[in-house]
């Protein structure tokens, strides 16, 4: 089976590569071979590589900058999935699209289930929601596509919140962290596993839902997460200095893009269908930081 992976150099792409089943042939096109802003390039890549699956990890993820670069964010997050879906309808294959909790507005106050109505409040969320809409319109009836939403994604490498906080703890005496935005911290290991399980189960003729959620279990604020990173990191000897962590309200840290105040995703049914055991976010963060420590000291 051939899988074309976009965003292979990103944190999720690297986790997908690291956990690749032995029987899978993976293709990572370079920027010359695949330009996500070009319809012709997307079609040509499918024609050239003839993948059985596309795992589309590539995305415009800078939530703040997207407010100023809406056109580019729309091309990458909405139109590229559309082009892939159109090519699949003609050439064959399947697509697994990675999406986000930011397709919801965060006012519900209880965990979002996969089939609830979307209502994004930022450009980033809107463009990712449109990418979902195009896949739903083009592929939901043919079972040639799947969408997995995730949230607050972190890994032992790349540019992500956990690693940034580790560096800030090392250099700071005080951190002011938002405490009124609630989500589901998630490590790339469980998401990569969900991607491969989706593909392998469907290759065996086992039906999985068109839209699924994948996060670590439990909920936390950014403040809760930083406190946990500090506690766990200290136990793992990642740092020895003391830092004062203070909770603040979102209004004390104004941003251009609006963030959902509560974007916890209900992943229970999705993970059950994928035969994956839920892992609490604190346990997942421990494993992430331990892997980061081992990489740093090796």
C-alpha positions in Angstrom: 0.0 0.0 0.0 1.3 3.4 -1.0 0.6 6.5 1.3 1.4 10.0 0.2 2.1 12.1 3.3 1.9 15.9 3.2 3.6 17.9 6.0 6.1 15.1 6.6 8.6 17.5 8.2 6.1 18.7 10.8 5.6 17.2 14.3 2.7 15.0 13.3 4.3 14.0 10.0 7.4 12.9 11.9 5.3 10.8 14.3 3.5 9.2 11.4 6.8 8.3 9.8 8.2 6.9 13.1 5.2 4.7 13.6 4.7 3.5 10.0 3.6 -0.1 9.6 6.3 -2.2 7.9 4.1 -3.0 4.9 3.4 0.6 4.0 5.3 2.4 1.3 5.4 6.1 2.2 5.9 9.0 -0.2 6.8 12.5 0.9 6.8 14.9 -2.1 9.0 17.9 -2.0 7.8 21.4 -2.8 8.7 21.0 -6.4 6.7 17.9 -6.7 3.7 19.2 -4.7 2.6 22.8 -4.4 -0.5 22.8 -2.1 -1.7 26.2 -3.5 -1.9 24.9 -7.0 -4.8 22.7 -8.3 -2.6 21.5 -11.2 0.2 20.5 -8.8 -2.2 18.6 -6.5 -3.7 16.7 -9.5 -0.2 16.0 -11.0 1.1 14.6 -7.7 -1.8 12.1 -7.6 -1.3 11.2 -11.2 2.5 10.7 -10.7 2.5 8.8 -7.4 -0.8 7.0 -7.6 -1.2 6.7 -3.8 -3.8 4.4 -2.2 -4.1 7.0 0.6 -3.2 10.6 1.2 -2.6 11.6 4.8 -2.9 15.4 4.7 -1.0 16.7 7.7 0.0 19.9 5.9 -1.8 23.0 7.1 -1.5 26.7 7.6 -1.5 26.6 11.4 -0.4 30.1 12.5 -3.7 31.2 14.0 -2.6 34.8 14.4 -1.0 35.3 11.0 -4.0 33.7 9.3 -6.1 36.7 10.2 -3.8 38.8 7.9 -3.1 36.1 5.3 -6.6 34.7 4.8 -6.1 34.0 1.1 -3.0 31.8 1.7 -4.6 30.0 4.7 -7.7 29.3 2.6 -5.7 27.9 -0.3 -3.8 25.5 1.9 -6.4 24.6 4.5 -9.5 24.5 2.3 -8.7 24.3 -1.4 -5.8 21.8 -1.2 -8.1 19.2 0.4 -10.7 20.0 -2.2 -8.2 19.5 -5.1 -7.1 16.2 -3.6 -10.8 15.0 -3.2 -11.5 16.0 -6.8 -8.4 14.1 -8.0 -9.4 11.0 -6.0 -12.9 11.0 -7.6 -11.2 10.8 -11.0 -8.0 8.8 -10.3 -9.0 6.7 -7.2 -7.5 6.5 -3.8 -8.5 7.8 -0.3 -7.7 10.8 1.8 -7.3 11.2 5.6 -7.7 14.9 6.5 -6.4 16.2 9.8 -8.6 18.9 11.2 -9.0 20.9 14.4 -11.0 21.8 17.5 -11.0 25.4 16.1 -13.9 24.5 13.8 -16.1 25.1 17.0 -16.8 28.4 18.7 -16.3 27.1 22.2 -19.5 28.4 23.8 -21.1 25.0 24.4 -19.4 24.1 27.6 -19.4 20.4 27.2 -17.3 18.2 24.9 -18.0 18.4 21.2 -19.0 15.2 19.4 -17.8 14.6 15.8 -21.2 15.3 14.1 -22.0 18.6 15.9 -22.5 21.7 13.9 -19.4 23.7 13.2 -19.1 27.4 14.0 -15.6 28.7 13.7 -14.7 32.1 15.1 -11.2 32.7 13.5 -9.9 32.6 10.0 -7.9 29.5 10.8 -10.9 27.7 12.1 -13.0 28.9 9.1 -10.5 27.7 6.5 -10.2 24.3 8.2 -14.0 24.0 8.4 -14.2 24.7 4.7 -11.7 22.0 4.0 -13.9 19.6 5.9 -17.0 20.8 4.0 -15.3 20.1 0.6 -14.4 16.6 1.6 -17.8 15.9 3.0 -19.4 17.2 -0.2 -17.1 15.3 -2.6 -16.3 12.1 -0.8 -18.6 11.2 2.1 -21.0 9.1 -0.1 -18.1 7.1 -1.6 -16.3 6.3 1.6 -13.1 7.6 0.1 -12.3 10.0 2.8 -12.0 10.5 6.5 -11.5 13.5 8.8 -9.8 13.3 12.2 -10.0 16.4 14.4 -7.5 16.9 17.1 -6.5 19.7 19.5 -3.6 21.3 21.4 -1.1 19.0 19.6 2.4 18.5 21.0 5.4 16.2 20.5 9.0 15.8 21.5 10.2 17.7 18.4 9.2 20.5 16.2 7.6 23.8 17.1 4.9 23.3 19.7 3.6 24.6 23.0 5.2 22.0 25.3 8.8 22.6 24.0 8.3 26.3 24.0 7.3 26.2 27.7 10.3 24.0 28.6 12.6 26.7 27.2 10.6 29.5 28.9 10.8 27.7 32.3 14.6 27.4 31.9 14.9 31.2 31.3 12.2 32.7 33.3 11.4 33.4 37.0 7.7 34.1 36.3 5.2 32.9 33.6 1.7 34.3 33.1 -0.5 31.7 31.5 -4.1 31.9 30.3 -6.4 29.9 32.6 -9.8 30.4 31.0 -9.3 28.5 27.7 -10.1 24.8 28.1 -9.1 22.0 25.7 -7.7 18.6 25.4 -3.9 18.4 25.3 -2.9 15.8 22.8 0.4 14.2 21.8 1.2 13.2 18.3 1.8 9.6 19.2 -2.0 8.9 19.8 -2.9 10.9 16.7 -0.4 9.1 14.5 -1.7 5.8 15.8 -5.2 6.8 14.9 -4.2 7.7 11.4 -2.7 4.3 10.8 -5.6 2.5 12.4 -8.0 4.3 10.2 -6.1 3.2 7.1 -5.5 -0.4 8.2 -9.0 -1.0 9.4 -10.5 0.3 6.2 -8.1 -1.8 4.1 -9.6 -4.8 6.0 -13.1 -3.7 5.0 -13.9 -2.5 8.5 -16.1 0.7 8.4 -15.0 3.7 10.5 -16.9 7.0 10.9 -16.3 9.7 8.3 -15.5 12.3 11.0 -13.7 11.3 14.1 -12.1 13.0 17.1 -8.7 12.0 18.5 -7.3 13.6 21.7 -5.9 12.4 24.9 -8.5 12.0 27.6 -9.3 14.7 30.1 -9.5 18.5 29.9 -7.1 21.3 31.0 -6.5 25.0 30.7 -3.2 26.3 29.3 -2.4 27.1 32.9 -3.1 23.5 34.1 -0.9 22.2 31.2 2.0 24.5 32.1 1.8 23.6 35.8 1.9 19.9 34.8 4.9 20.4 32.4 6.8 22.2 35.2 6.0 19.4 37.7 6.8 16.6 35.4 9.8 18.3 33.9 11.3 18.8 37.3 10.9 15.1 38.2 12.7 14.2 34.9 15.5 16.7 35.7 14.8 18.8 32.6 15.4 21.9 34.7 16.2 22.8 38.2 15.3 26.5 38.5 12.1 27.7 40.2 9.5 29.5 38.2 6.3 31.2 39.5 3.4 30.3 37.3 0.5 32.8 37.4 -3.0 32.3 36.0 -4.4 35.1 33.8 -7.6 35.8 31.9 -7.7 35.8 28.1 -8.5 39.5 28.1 -5.1 40.1 29.8 -3.4 38.6 26.7 -5.2 40.2 23.7 -4.7 38.4 20.4 -5.8 39.2 16.8 -7.6 35.9 16.4 -10.4 34.7 18.6 -9.9 31.4 20.4 -12.6 29.1 21.6 -12.9 29.3 25.4 -13.9 25.6 25.6 -12.9 23.3 22.8 -12.7 19.9 24.4 -13.4 17.1 21.9 -15.3 14.0 22.8 -13.0 11.2 21.5 -14.4 8.3 23.3 -16.5 6.7 20.5 -13.9 7.5 17.8 -11.0 5.8 19.7 -13.3 2.9 20.5 -14.1 2.4 16.8 -10.3 2.6 16.0 -9.5 0.0 18.8 -7.3 2.5 20.6 -7.2 2.8 24.4 -7.6 6.4 25.7 -4.6 7.9 27.5 -5.0 10.7 30.0 -3.2 13.9 28.9 -1.0 14.0 32.0 0.3 10.5 31.3 0.8 11.5 27.6 2.8 14.6 28.6 5.0 12.5 30.9 5.8 10.2 28.0 6.4 13.2 25.7 8.8 14.9 28.1 10.6 11.7 28.9 11.1 11.1 25.2 12.3 14.7 24.8 14.8 14.2 27.7 16.1 10.9 26.1 16.6 12.7 22.8 18.4 15.6 24.4 20.7 13.4 26.4 21.5 10.9 23.7 
